[in-house]
């Protein structure tokens, strides 16, 4: 299956962080255009419309030949197993020996591998949690329920079905794909209990953006799939504008999710060492790892700032 683009497959959008309608053109890949905003955000200006993304991802899965489309979402999650393990361990530290049951929602659950990990984690957390999934489309919902036995809801209905239900919402390797992040965060606000926690992991483009602007040359970014290129600053800006307070940044991984099954090169290890030193010297303020994992707390609606 080859995805053939038509003119009406795309939408034109403003900056996903500050909603400013105009940006500066930086580069293009095929039909996609990379723009930068005055707020510092880098984004794909013309992503594929939401109702066509399923066809786009099916075409990507089919191009791998040996990997069936129905297993693509689950299989691609395998790369994030080290991340999932790290997040589960930090959740256990945050919750401690809490005796009450804990409600956790994984948003953008794909095949449900993270939900399975929570169920078998070697910690007290696994025996005290109630799990739910939130999917972006019906195929994802069906696959997650089949593989995990966890009740899963389409995102459009999740705000109502799971209103004020979750103590924790996780969104791992998801927000960089979302056409309208603010709408997604509004749904999360409905799902979370007051002062609930939101755990987000996205690729960290801090080094890439700085290097590209100095060299005036942009690398291949796969901007048809990754349409929001966050740095710690722009991610915090987006989350705080929607009523979330940053409370913890977790150390990154040597290679991020893309490094599954390969040994890190000397250059990658050196970058990880430098990033680790800067991370701890700055008391977790400077995050230069390939991926960044942030934990936010939902704050009072009175503190909500519109972008």
For each residue, the residues with C-beta under 8 A, 3 or more apart:
1: 58 59 62 63
2: 59 63
3: 55 56 59 60
4:
5: 9 10 30 31
6: 9
7: 10
8: 49
9: 5 6 48 49 52
10: 5 7 31 46 47 48 49
11: 46 47 48 49 179
12: 45 46
13: 16 43 45 46 47 179 180
14: 19 20 21 22
15: 18 19 20 21 23 35 37 39 41 43
16: 13 19 41 43 178 179 180 181 182 228 238
17: 37 39 41 181 234 237 238 241 307
18: 15 37 38 39 41 237 241 307
19: 14 15 16 182 307
20: 14 15 23 37 38 39
21: 14 15
22: 14
23: 15 20 35 36 37 38 43 45
24: 35 36 37
25: 28 33 34 35
26: 34 35 36 42 212 218
27: 33 34 218
28: 25 31 32 33 34
29: 32 34 220 221 222 223 224
30: 5 224
31: 5 10 28 46 224
32: 28 29 44 46 47 223 224
33: 25 27 28 44 45 46 223
34: 25 26 27 28 29 42 43 44 45 218 221 223 229
35: 15 23 24 25 26 42 43 44 45
36: 23 24 26 40 41 42 43
37: 15 17 18 20 23 24 40 41 42 43
38: 18 20 23
39: 15 17 18 20 234 237
40: 36 37 231 233 234 237
41: 15 16 17 18 36 37 228 229 230 234 237
42: 26 34 35 36 37 205 209 229 234
43: 13 15 16 23 34 35 36 37 227 228 229
44: 32 33 34 35 47 223 224 226 227 228
45: 12 13 23 33 34 35
46: 10 11 12 13 31 32 33
47: 10 11 13 32 44 179 224 227
48: 9 10 11 52 53 56 224
49: 8 9 10 11 52 53 179
50: 53 136 179
51: 54
52: 9 48 49 55 56
53: 48 49 50 56 57 136 137
54: 51 57 58 137 139
55: 3 52 58 59
56: 3 48 52 53 59 60 224 225
57: 53 54 60 61 72 73
58: 1 54 55 61 62 69 72
59: 1 2 3 55 56 62 63
60: 3 56 57 63 64 72 225
61: 57 58 64 67 68 69 72
62: 1 58 59 65 69
63: 1 2 59 60
64: 60 61 67 72
65: 62
66:
67: 61 64 71 72 75
68: 61 71 72
69: 58 61 62 72
70: 139 143
71: 67 68 74 75 111
72: 57 58 60 61 64 67 68 69 75 76
73: 57 76 77 110 111 140 143
74: 71 77 78 110 111 112 113 143 147
75: 67 71 72 78 111
76: 72 73 79 110
77: 73 74 80 81 110 111 113 114
78: 74 75 81 113 260
79: 76 257 258 259 260 261
80: 77 83 84 113 114 172 173 201 257 260
81: 77 78 84 85 113 117 260
82: 85 86 253 260
83: 80 86 87 172 173 201 253 257 291 293
84: 80 81 87 88 113 114 117 172
85: 81 82 88 89 117
86: 82 83 89 90 250 253 293
87: 83 84 90 91 114 170 172 199 201 250 293
88: 84 85 91 92 117 118 121 123 125
89: 85 86 92 93 123
90: 86 87 93 94 248 250 295
91: 87 88 94 95 104 125 168 199
92: 88 89 95 96 121 123 124 125
93: 89 90 96
94: 90 91 197 248 295
95: 91 92 98 102 125
96: 92 93
97: 124
98: 95 102 128
99: 128
100: 128
101: 128 129 130
102: 95 98 125 128 129 130 167 168
103: 129 130 132 165 166 167 168 193
104: 91 118 129 130 131 132 166 167 168 169 170
105: 131 132 133 134 158 162 165 166 168 169 170 191
106: 109 112 114 115 118 131 132 133 134 169 170 171 172
107: 133 134 155 158 169 170 171 174 184 187 188 191
108: 134 135 136 171 172 173 174 177
109: 106 112 114 115 133 134 135 140 144 150 152
110: 73 74 76 77 113 140 143 144
111: 71 73 74 75 77 140 143 144 147
112: 74 106 109 115 116 133 143 144 145 147 148 150 152
113: 74 77 78 80 81 84 110 116 117
114: 77 80 84 87 106 109 117 118 170 172
115: 106 109 112 118 119 131 133 144 148 150
116: 112 113 119 120 147 148
117: 81 84 85 88 113 114 120 121
118: 88 104 106 114 115 121 125 126 129 131
119: 115 116 126 131 148
120: 116 117 126
121: 88 92 117 118 125 126
122: 126
123: 88 89 92 126
124: 92 97 127 128
125: 88 91 92 95 102 118 121 128 129
126: 118 119 120 121 122 123 129
127: 124
128: 98 99 100 101 102 124 125
129: 101 102 103 104 118 125 126
130: 101 102 103 104
131: 104 105 106 115 118 119 148 150
132: 103 104 105 106 150 151 152 153 162 165 166
133: 105 106 107 109 112 115 141 144 145 148 150 151 152 153
134: 105 106 107 108 109 152 153 154 155 158 162 187 191
135: 108 109 138 140 141 144 152 153 154 155
136: 50 53 108 140 154 155
137: 53 54 140 141 154
138: 135 141 142 154
139: 54 70 142 143
140: 73 109 110 111 135 136 137 143 144 152
141: 133 135 137 138 144 145 152 153 154
142: 138 139 145 146
143: 70 73 74 110 111 112 139 140 146 147
144: 109 110 111 112 115 133 135 140 141 147 148 150 152
145: 112 133 141 142 148 149 150 151 152
146: 142 143
147: 74 111 112 116 143 144
148: 112 115 116 119 131 133 144 145
149: 145
150: 109 112 115 131 132 133 144 145
151: 132 133 145
152: 109 112 132 133 134 135 140 141 144 145
153: 132 133 134 135 141 157 158 161 162
154: 134 135 136 137 138 141 157 158
155: 107 134 135 136 158 184 187
156:
157: 153 154 160 161
158: 105 107 134 153 154 155 161 162 187 190 191
159: 162 163 186 187 190 191
160: 157 163 190
161: 153 157 158
162: 105 132 134 153 158 159 165 166 190 191
163: 159 160 190 191
164: 190 191 192 193 194
165: 103 105 132 162 191 193
166: 103 104 105 132 162 169 191 192 193 196
167: 102 103 104 192 193 196 197
168: 91 102 103 104 105 196 197 198 199
169: 104 105 106 107 166 188 191 192 196 197 198 199
170: 87 104 105 106 107 114 198 199
171: 106 107 108 174 175 184 188 198 199 200 201
172: 80 83 84 87 106 108 114 199 200 201 293
173: 80 83 108 176 201 202 257
174: 107 108 171 177 178 202
175: 171 178 181 184 200 202 228 230
176: 173 202 203 226 227 228 229 230
177: 108 174 225 226 227 228
178: 16 174 175 181 184 227 228
179: 11 13 16 47 49 50 227
180: 13 16 183 184
181: 16 17 175 178 184 185 228 238
182: 16 19 185 186 238 242 307
183: 180 186 187
184: 107 155 171 175 178 180 181 187 188
185: 181 182 188 189 238 239 242 244
186: 159 182 183 189 190 242
187: 107 134 155 158 159 183 184 190 191
188: 107 169 171 184 185 191 192 198
189: 185 186 192 242 243 298
190: 158 159 160 162 163 164 186 187
191: 105 107 134 158 159 162 163 164 165 166 169 187 188
192: 164 166 167 169 188 189 196 197 198 298
193: 103 164 165 166 167 196 298
194: 164 298
195: 297 298 299
196: 166 167 168 169 192 193 297 298
197: 94 167 168 169 192 247 295 296 297 298
198: 168 169 170 171 188 192 239 244 295 296 297 298
199: 87 91 168 169 170 171 172 293 294 295 296
200: 171 172 175 235 239 293 294 295 296
201: 80 83 87 171 172 173 291 292 293 294
202: 173 174 175 176 228 230 235 291 292
203: 176 226 229 230 256 257 290 291 292
204: 207 230 231 232 252 256 287 288 289 290 291 292
205: 42 208 209 229 230 231
206: 209 210 231 232 287 288
207: 204 210 211 271 288
208: 205 211 212 219 221 229
209: 42 205 206 212 213 229 231
210: 206 207 213 214
211: 207 208 214 215
212: 26 208 209 215 216 217 218 219
213: 209 210 216
214: 210 211
215: 211 212
216: 212 213
217: 212
218: 26 27 34 212 221
219: 208 212
220: 29
221: 29 34 208 218 226 229
222: 29 225 226
223: 29 32 33 34 44 226 227
224: 29 30 31 32 44 47 48 56 227
225: 56 60 177 222
226: 44 176 177 203 221 222 223 229
227: 43 44 47 176 177 178 179 223 224
228: 16 41 43 44 175 176 177 178 181 202
229: 34 41 42 43 176 203 205 208 209 221 226
230: 41 175 176 202 203 204 205 234 235 238 292
231: 40 204 205 206 209 234 235
232: 204 206 235 236 249 286 287 292 294
233: 40 236 237
234: 17 39 40 41 42 230 231 237 238
235: 200 202 230 231 232 238 239 292 294
236: 232 233 239 240 246 294
237: 17 18 39 40 41 233 234 240 241
238: 16 17 181 182 185 230 234 235 241 242 307
239: 185 198 200 235 236 242 244 246 294 296
240: 236 237 243 244 245 246 305
241: 17 18 237 238 304 305 306 307
242: 182 185 186 189 238 239 304
243: 189 240 298 299 300 301 303 304 305
244: 185 198 239 240 296 297 298 299
245: 240 296 297 298 299
246: 236 239 240 249 294 295 296
247: 197 295 296 297
248: 90 94 284 294 295
249: 232 246 279 284 285 287 292 293 294 295
250: 86 87 90 293 294 295
251: 276 279 289
252: 204 256 272 275 279 287 288 289 290 291 292 293
253: 82 83 86 256 257 259 289 290 291
254: 259 264 268 269 272 290
255: 258 259 262 264 268 290
256: 203 204 252 253 259 289 290 291
257: 79 80 83 173 203 253 260 291
258: 79 255 290
259: 79 253 254 255 256 262 264 268 290
260: 78 79 80 81 82 257
261: 79
262: 255 259
263:
264: 254 255 259 268 269 272
265: 268 269
266: 269 270
267: 270 271
268: 254 255 259 264 265 271 272
269: 254 264 265 266 272 273
270: 266 267 273 274
271: 207 267 268 274 275 288
272: 252 254 264 268 269 275 276 289
273: 269 270 276 277
274: 270 271 277 278 288
275: 252 271 272 278 279 287 288 289
276: 251 272 273 279 280
277: 273 274 280 281
278: 274 275 281 282 286 288
279: 249 251 252 275 276 282 284 286 287 288 289
280: 276 277 283 284
281: 277 278 286
282: 278 279 285 286
283: 280
284: 248 249 279 280 287
285: 249 282
286: 232 278 279 281 282
287: 204 206 232 249 252 275 279 284 292
288: 204 206 207 252 271 274 275 278 279
289: 204 251 252 253 256 272 275 279 292
290: 203 204 252 253 254 255 256 258 259
291: 83 201 202 203 204 252 253 256 257
292: 201 202 203 204 230 232 235 249 252 287 289
293: 83 86 87 172 199 200 201 249 250 252
294: 199 200 201 232 235 236 239 246 248 249 250
295: 90 94 197 198 199 200 246 247 248 249 250
296: 197 198 199 200 239 244 245 246 247
297: 195 196 197 198 244 245 247
298: 189 192 193 194 195 196 197 198 243 244 245
299: 195 243 244 245 303 304
300: 243 303 304
301: 243 304
302:
303: 243 299 300
304: 241 242 243 299 300 301
305: 240 241 243
306: 241
307: 17 18 19 182 238 241
